[in-house]
Amino acid sequence: MSERSGGPSRRPSRPQRQHPPARRQGPRRPPEDDPARIAAWDTLKAIRERDAYANLVLPKLLRERRIGGRDAALATELAYGAARAQGLLDEIIAACSDRPLSEIDGPFLDAMRLGAYQLLRTRIPAHAAVASTVDLVRAVHGSGPAGFVNAVLRRVGEQDEQAWVKQLAPEDPVGRLAFTNAHPKWIAQAFADALGDKGDELDAALRADDARPAVHLAARPGEISSEELAAIVGGDVAPYSPYGVHLEPGAGDPGDLEPVRERLAAVQDEGSQLCALALTRAELAGRDERWLDLCAGPGGKAALLAALARLSGATVDAVEKAPHRADLVRKSTTGLDITVHVADGRDSGLPEGGFDRVLVDAPCTGLGALRRRPEARWRRRPDDVADLTKLQRELLTAALKLVRPGGVVAYVVCSPHLRESIGVTSDIVRKGLAEAVDTRDLFPGVPHLGDGPHVQLWPHRHGTDAMFCQVLRRL
Ligand SMILES: C[S@@+](CC[C@H](N)C(=O)[O-])C[C@H]1O[C@@H](n2cnc3c(N)ncnc32)[C@H](O)[C@@H]1O
């Protein structure tokens, strides 16, 4: 799909011009018998108006309004689904409206997205999808705007998603797959570049990125085995991480699980577990006593490293620039021996050459974890990449000063974007600061790791986030 501003390639004839009359006076309330759609509508508004995260806003709304059971499930499906598909829905809405999207009031556009999502991507009958959405708009904004939303949604419902895609998708292969799978084109292009594929595998990657991910847990090493954890929570032992357990999608709030509350386990993608483990698995000659996590917040990998360090007799330091995220590191490592420093990893004040293993889990675009944040793919911009790669290079360079000669650094980003991944590490190797370790050897049993020496995980290949990991040895 083209960027949000990009228009569809071929538009159908426009509906008759609709002129919504002025709003009625006085505040109104949406119908109280539809709490799920109201919560979904309010979530879309929060995303649009204040750049909120759907997966923070919606659970809070559901709790505050005591919405549970089927209503909560419907609200989640509609809010997350409409946020995820926003760009695709917008192209279709634009093709059905006599006004450009930029001239449609935000709340009406949110309602159209909500309605269009129900029409195109759920089994809700078309008349119910339109009527329930229009009722919300009528109750709050009056019958004029409701008529406008009704007219647009009726046009949207004239054909199914496949027919709209056929009609509106661009011709070029990557643009077409991006459109079909509701991704911005620049992100689909970044995936294609990393995969070296513009066809079937790109389609599979985008499709997997569009699906709600399963929740993964990490059993705390030395406290509980993954088999015990799986038996307690009713999950499955993970295929690759010796500490991983997979839960069924939609299995409820994992924070409510007893082992998680008791800190015997934490929510952590299996790919993240594998990247932290790769640091500990790299061969090391000589001293192996001091480990460092240079970008530690909120502390998922730091907790795994600190638990493993306790078993092997090493100590762990963690650096985090943001004080509130350093607090999260302290919280997630409660009961473990770790020293948390609030500092900039580029100038931490820690001793040069003082560490044997260093993790640089660098700030990144997060293009590898888009499936976790429904709205994220439409919020990220291509321009974000340049600023981040500068910071990533600086952090990796600092890490290579903090590790002793012969020591290892694991450079990790949750992004397959080539500029953030091999663009950063190959530059460091070219400058002679470090040598690349064949990182595939540190992911035993994990298939489809390509030609190395780096590892790029993928949701469609491994069921994990698209994590990149390259272990480097300081020369
Ligand atoms: C990808 S996250 C790390 C995730 C973490 N390792 C985990 O597994 O939970 C990157 C972290 O780096 C922090 N950060 C950003 N710039 C930094 C800097 N210059 N020095 C240290 N930390 C930084 C961010 O605040 C963020 O918490």
The ligand as an ORCA input file, in Angstrom:
! r2SCAN-3c Opt
* xyz 0 1
  C      14.613     -2.275     22.884
  S      14.501     -1.577     24.430
  C      15.315     -2.765     25.440
  C      14.431     -3.908     25.858
  C      15.033     -4.693     27.019
  N      16.358     -5.169     26.731
  C      14.148     -5.853     27.414
  O      14.386     -6.982     27.002
  O      13.200     -5.635     28.180
  C      15.678     -0.286     24.364
  C      15.851      0.466     25.678
  O      16.964      1.332     25.530
  C      16.702      2.512     26.221
  N      17.613      3.555     25.693
  C      17.400      4.427     24.676
  N      18.492      5.193     24.491
  C      19.411      4.770     25.387
  C      20.731      5.182     25.695
  N      21.319      6.159     25.002
  N      21.372      4.558     26.690
  C      20.775      3.556     27.395
  N      19.513      3.145     27.166
  C      18.855      3.739     26.171
  C      15.247      2.769     25.979
  O      14.722      3.630     26.976
  C      14.682      1.347     26.060
  O      14.274      1.074     27.366
*
